[in-house]
Amino acid sequence: MAKIKYRYNPETCKYEPWYLKGKQLRRRAFIFVGVSFGLAMGGYIGYFMNYGSLQEIVLEKKNQTLKAEWQILEEQITHSYGELHDLTEKDDQNYRVILDSSPLQPSIREAGIGGSEKFDNAALAEYPTIRNNYIALQNLEHRIGVELQSFDELNRMLKERMAMWASRPAIQPISNKQLNQLHLTYGRRFHPIFHRYLDHKGLDFAAPKGTPVYATGDGKIAMAYFSGSYGNVIYLKHGYSYETRYAHLSAFAVKEGDHVKRGQVIGYVGNTGNSVASHLHYEVLYNGDHINPINFFQRDLSNKEYEKLIEVASQQNEVLD
């Protein structure tokens, strides 16, 4: 309840209630409103100066969030560059070395890298972080594209090399675990039937009749027939300029046109044609020229086994065809 003010009235000789009115009321009201407005304005200006507007507060919060996200983006760009560098090193120093291919030239990886015309303008000079990061992302995208193309090329080369490695003669044509069946007869030697010196363009493996003969690499049977000199003989085309021949067989396990895999049985040891004992005559040709098959057995043997094979084979003096 508002406190009532009293004032002495000399006319009535009494204290009567007194109320503010008229000019004094208007003056006091004006003073109250003016002071209130002044305080309100002072409070608003003080808050604005110290805290900013509500809109500015919201924008500042969004700005801080964007800065945090941009920092994460920069870290991800740096991390991606590091991983791409590792892939590039493996590409040039490992994968291409294994596949006998030259590393990519730096000019190939750098081609097309540079600033974007869209961002090469004065308006963005005051936003160097945005411009630099955008260019970094463009360069990263280009390098990744080059590396993807490089890996496609590596995959193609790998498939080709694997096919070549599978086709290349690389094992002994019969099971020779004891390493005592090979005769080192490659080159000129005295023929046991014709009694004169003739070139012997293969190696002989002494083995009982019926011993399995294996394809020494993937390929296609070009011929499987009886020859007056070779007896039953198989010509195996491996592709990549390689060919092998298997002579004096007792029987065939394949026919002309068959595709075979390394280690597959293609025939059996015999004593057909110009032969004096049961054995396999084995030849290797590259680009149509005979080469010594001994050069291919090391892939099938350890160094110690290969050395023993040569030592034992050199002691086999008997000529079989």
VOLOZA-448179 format. One record per residue (C-alpha): x, y, z; residue number from 1. Coordinates in steps of 0.02 Angstrom, whole numbers. Example, Ala and Ser with C-alpha at 12.3 -4.5 7.8 and 13.67 -1.06 7.14 Angstrom:
BEGIN
R, 615, -225, 390, 1
R, 684, -53, 357, 2
This chain:
BEGIN
R, 0, 0, 0, 1
R, 71, 169, -54, 2
R, 122, 287, 86, 3
R, 4, 438, 99, 4
R, 83, 608, 124, 5
R, -4, 740, 233, 6
R, 14, 929, 232, 7
R, -56, 1058, 360, 8
R, -199, 1164, 291, 9
R, -202, 1333, 382, 10
R, -377, 1366, 321, 11
R, -450, 1212, 401, 12
R, -316, 1200, 536, 13
R, -299, 1016, 493, 14
R, -172, 895, 414, 15
R, -249, 839, 252, 16
R, -188, 709, 121, 17
R, -76, 787, -10, 18
R, -59, 727, -189, 19
R, 65, 781, -323, 20
R, -28, 861, -466, 21
R, -25, 992, -597, 22
R, 141, 1065, -653, 23
R, 242, 976, -519, 24
R, 168, 808, -570, 25
R, 213, 838, -752, 26
R, 387, 895, -706, 27
R, 422, 744, -597, 28
R, 349, 626, -727, 29
R, 460, 703, -861, 30
R, 612, 686, -747, 31
R, 568, 502, -711, 32
R, 543, 459, -893, 33
R, 701, 552, -943, 34
R, 807, 466, -810, 35
R, 732, 295, -855, 36
R, 765, 322, -1039, 37
R, 941, 380, -1003, 38
R, 976, 228, -895, 39
R, 903, 112, -1028, 40
R, 1007, 190, -1166, 41
R, 1162, 184, -1058, 42
R, 1131, 1, -1018, 43
R, 1101, -42, -1202, 44
R, 1257, 51, -1260, 45
R, 1361, -29, -1122, 46
R, 1298, -203, -1167, 47
R, 1326, -172, -1353, 48
R, 1502, -106, -1322, 49
R, 1549, -255, -1213, 50
R, 1451, -400, -1286, 51
R, 1390, -347, -1459, 52
R, 1220, -378, -1533, 53
R, 1132, -546, -1527, 54
R, 1160, -566, -1713, 55
R, 1345, -533, -1691, 56
R, 1354, -661, -1551, 57
R, 1273, -793, -1663, 58
R, 1389, -749, -1807, 59
R, 1542, -756, -1693, 60
R, 1491, -929, -1635, 61
R, 1469, -986, -1815, 62
R, 1638, -911, -1858, 63
R, 1724, -1007, -1719, 64
R, 1641, -1168, -1780, 65
R, 1698, -1135, -1959, 66
R, 1875, -1101, -1899, 67
R, 1878, -1267, -1807, 68
R, 1811, -1359, -1961, 69
R, 1939, -1272, -2072, 70
R, 2079, -1326, -1955, 71
R, 2019, -1507, -1970, 72
R, 2014, -1488, -2160, 73
R, 2193, -1424, -2164, 74
R, 2249, -1571, -2057, 75
R, 2159, -1693, -2173, 76
R, 2242, -1613, -2325, 77
R, 2414, -1631, -2243, 78
R, 2377, -1812, -2195, 79
R, 2317, -1852, -2372, 80
R, 2475, -1779, -2447, 81
R, 2578, -1889, -2331, 82
R, 2484, -2048, -2379, 83
R, 2495, -2003, -2564, 84
R, 2683, -1977, -2546, 85
R, 2700, -2152, -2471, 86
R, 2600, -2227, -2615, 87
R, 2707, -2133, -2741, 88
R, 2867, -2199, -2660, 89
R, 2802, -2379, -2665, 90
R, 2747, -2354, -2844, 91
R, 2916, -2292, -2906, 92
R, 3036, -2383, -2790, 93
R, 2948, -2551, -2763, 94
R, 2810, -2597, -2884, 95
R, 2892, -2532, -3042, 96
R, 3060, -2606, -2994, 97
R, 2980, -2778, -2969, 98
R, 2891, -2762, -3136, 99
R, 3050, -2703, -3222, 100
R, 2973, -2536, -3269, 101
R, 3044, -2360, -3257, 102
R, 2976, -2241, -3123, 103
R, 2857, -2105, -3181, 104
R, 2945, -1944, -3228, 105
R, 2913, -1799, -3106, 106
R, 2850, -1696, -3253, 107
R, 2707, -1820, -3275, 108
R, 2655, -1806, -3093, 109
R, 2672, -1615, -3095, 110
R, 2585, -1586, -3262, 111
R, 2429, -1479, -3244, 112
R, 2469, -1425, -3066, 113
R, 2450, -1239, -3031, 114
R, 2333, -1105, -2969, 115
R, 2152, -1098, -3023, 116
R, 2102, -953, -3134, 117
R, 1941, -945, -3036, 118
R, 2039, -901, -2881, 119
R, 2175, -796, -2961, 120
R, 2096, -626, -2929, 121
R, 2126, -479, -2815, 122
R, 1961, -503, -2724, 123
R, 2031, -656, -2636, 124
R, 2196, -577, -2591, 125
R, 2126, -543, -2418, 126
R, 2077, -728, -2399, 127
R, 2245, -815, -2426, 128
R, 2199, -966, -2319, 129
R, 2046, -1007, -2422, 130
R, 2138, -981, -2586, 131
R, 2291, -1083, -2535, 132
R, 2189, -1228, -2469, 133
R, 2082, -1231, -2625, 134
R, 2236, -1239, -2735, 135
R, 2309, -1374, -2622, 136
R, 2151, -1477, -2644, 137
R, 2158, -1454, -2832, 138
R, 2339, -1513, -2836, 139
R, 2298, -1660, -2723, 140
R, 2154, -1710, -2838, 141
R, 2271, -1703, -2989, 142
R, 2407, -1807, -2904, 143
R, 2279, -1937, -2849, 144
R, 2214, -1947, -3027, 145
R, 2390, -1975, -3093, 146
R, 2422, -2109, -2961, 147
R, 2259, -2198, -3001, 148
R, 2309, -2205, -3184, 149
R, 2481, -2267, -3132, 150
R, 2404, -2407, -3027, 151
R, 2293, -2456, -3174, 152
R, 2450, -2469, -3279, 153
R, 2538, -2569, -3143, 154
R, 2391, -2688, -3134, 155
R, 2397, -2714, -3322, 156
R, 2585, -2743, -3317, 157
R, 2567, -2863, -3171, 158
R, 2440, -2969, -3265, 159
R, 2553, -2971, -3417, 160
R, 2708, -3014, -3314, 161
R, 2615, -3152, -3221, 162
R, 2561, -3227, -3385, 163
R, 2740, -3215, -3449, 164
R, 2814, -3289, -3289, 165
R, 2688, -3432, -3295, 166
R, 2730, -3465, -3479, 167
R, 2919, -3455, -3466, 168
R, 3001, -3629, -3448, 169
R, 3052, -3640, -3266, 170
R, 3053, -3820, -3203, 171
R, 3131, -3986, -3248, 172
R, 3022, -4087, -3370, 173
R, 3026, -4245, -3264, 174
R, 3030, -4276, -3077, 175
R, 3215, -4276, -3034, 176
R, 3216, -4261, -2845, 177
R, 3378, -4357, -2829, 178
R, 3457, -4241, -2960, 179
R, 3543, -4391, -3043, 180
R, 3444, -4413, -3205, 181
R, 3509, -4265, -3306, 182
R, 3647, -4288, -3437, 183
R, 3744, -4130, -3484, 184
R, 3746, -4167, -3670, 185
R, 3706, -3995, -3741, 186
R, 3820, -3948, -3886, 187
R, 3929, -4047, -4005, 188
R, 3950, -4231, -3961, 189
R, 3980, -4401, -4042, 190
R, 3814, -4476, -4099, 191
R, 3791, -4657, -4037, 192
R, 3693, -4710, -4193, 193
R, 3771, -4611, -4336, 194
R, 3948, -4624, -4262, 195
R, 3998, -4446, -4303, 196
R, 4001, -4280, -4214, 197
R, 3836, -4185, -4222, 198
R, 3760, -4039, -4129, 199
R, 3648, -4092, -3986, 200
R, 3528, -3948, -3955, 201
R, 3447, -4011, -3797, 202
R, 3474, -4103, -3633, 203
R, 3436, -4285, -3597, 204
R, 3351, -4355, -3441, 205
R, 3373, -4541, -3413, 206
R, 3213, -4618, -3344, 207
R, 3115, -4780, -3356, 208
R, 2986, -4799, -3494, 209
R, 2819, -4726, -3442, 210
R, 2891, -4594, -3325, 211
R, 2776, -4439, -3332, 212
R, 2840, -4288, -3430, 213
R, 2782, -4116, -3372, 214
R, 2754, -3953, -3465, 215
R, 2886, -3833, -3401, 216
R, 2775, -3680, -3427, 217
R, 2599, -3631, -3480, 218
R, 2567, -3642, -3666, 219
R, 2480, -3721, -3814, 220
R, 2523, -3887, -3897, 221
R, 2581, -3837, -4071, 222
R, 2622, -4015, -4129, 223
R, 2613, -4190, -4057, 224
R, 2666, -4319, -4187, 225
R, 2791, -4455, -4234, 226
R, 2956, -4398, -4310, 227
R, 3086, -4512, -4386, 228
R, 3224, -4435, -4280, 229
R, 3132, -4371, -4126, 230
R, 3011, -4516, -4116, 231
R, 2853, -4462, -4027, 232
R, 2882, -4276, -4000, 233
R, 2784, -4129, -3929, 234
R, 2812, -3948, -3981, 235
R, 2744, -3831, -3847, 236
R, 2723, -3646, -3888, 237
R, 2730, -3540, -3730, 238
R, 2712, -3368, -3809, 239
R, 2829, -3225, -3769, 240
R, 2949, -3303, -3898, 241
R, 2975, -3464, -3798, 242
R, 2954, -3643, -3861, 243
R, 2999, -3812, -3785, 244
R, 3012, -3985, -3864, 245
R, 2995, -4157, -3784, 246
R, 3061, -4304, -3888, 247
R, 3073, -4495, -3889, 248
R, 2908, -4512, -3793, 249
R, 2822, -4680, -3775, 250
R, 2648, -4599, -3776, 251
R, 2557, -4432, -3777, 252
R, 2442, -4365, -3640, 253
R, 2388, -4215, -3745, 254
R, 2345, -4175, -3925, 255
R, 2380, -4032, -4044, 256
R, 2287, -3873, -3995, 257
R, 2273, -3914, -3809, 258
R, 2313, -3777, -3684, 259
R, 2420, -3839, -3540, 260
R, 2484, -3771, -3374, 261
R, 2656, -3784, -3299, 262
R, 2675, -3951, -3210, 263
R, 2538, -4037, -3313, 264
R, 2578, -4211, -3380, 265
R, 2591, -4202, -3570, 266
R, 2673, -4369, -3611, 267
R, 2778, -4515, -3551, 268
R, 2962, -4558, -3567, 269
R, 3004, -4683, -3704, 270
R, 3137, -4743, -3826, 271
R, 3063, -4696, -3995, 272
R, 3155, -4620, -4144, 273
R, 3345, -4609, -4148, 274
R, 3374, -4664, -3969, 275
R, 3479, -4799, -3887, 276
R, 3396, -4800, -3716, 277
R, 3238, -4746, -3628, 278
R, 3252, -4559, -3594, 279
R, 3178, -4386, -3626, 280
R, 3262, -4267, -3747, 281
R, 3216, -4088, -3695, 282
R, 3245, -3926, -3793, 283
R, 3213, -3741, -3760, 284
R, 3203, -3611, -3899, 285
R, 3191, -3422, -3887, 286
R, 3148, -3321, -4042, 287
R, 3175, -3480, -4142, 288
R, 3353, -3509, -4078, 289
R, 3404, -3653, -3966, 290
R, 3471, -3608, -3794, 291
R, 3537, -3721, -3658, 292
R, 3390, -3779, -3549, 293
R, 3506, -3786, -3398, 294
R, 3486, -3598, -3383, 295
R, 3304, -3619, -3333, 296
R, 3316, -3751, -3197, 297
R, 3384, -3635, -3064, 298
R, 3210, -3558, -3042, 299
R, 3150, -3731, -2990, 300
R, 3294, -3769, -2871, 301
R, 3387, -3690, -2727, 302
R, 3565, -3635, -2762, 303
R, 3632, -3788, -2671, 304
R, 3519, -3906, -2769, 305
R, 3565, -3821, -2932, 306
R, 3751, -3840, -2898, 307
R, 3726, -4024, -2855, 308
R, 3625, -4049, -3015, 309
R, 3767, -3979, -3120, 310
R, 3896, -4082, -3027, 311
R, 3802, -4247, -3045, 312
R, 3749, -4213, -3226, 313
R, 3929, -4178, -3277, 314
R, 3975, -4355, -3223, 315
R, 3843, -4435, -3337, 316
R, 3949, -4472, -3490, 317
R, 3830, -4592, -3578, 318
R, 3756, -4522, -3739, 319
R, 3574, -4573, -3761, 320
R, 3529, -4504, -3933, 321
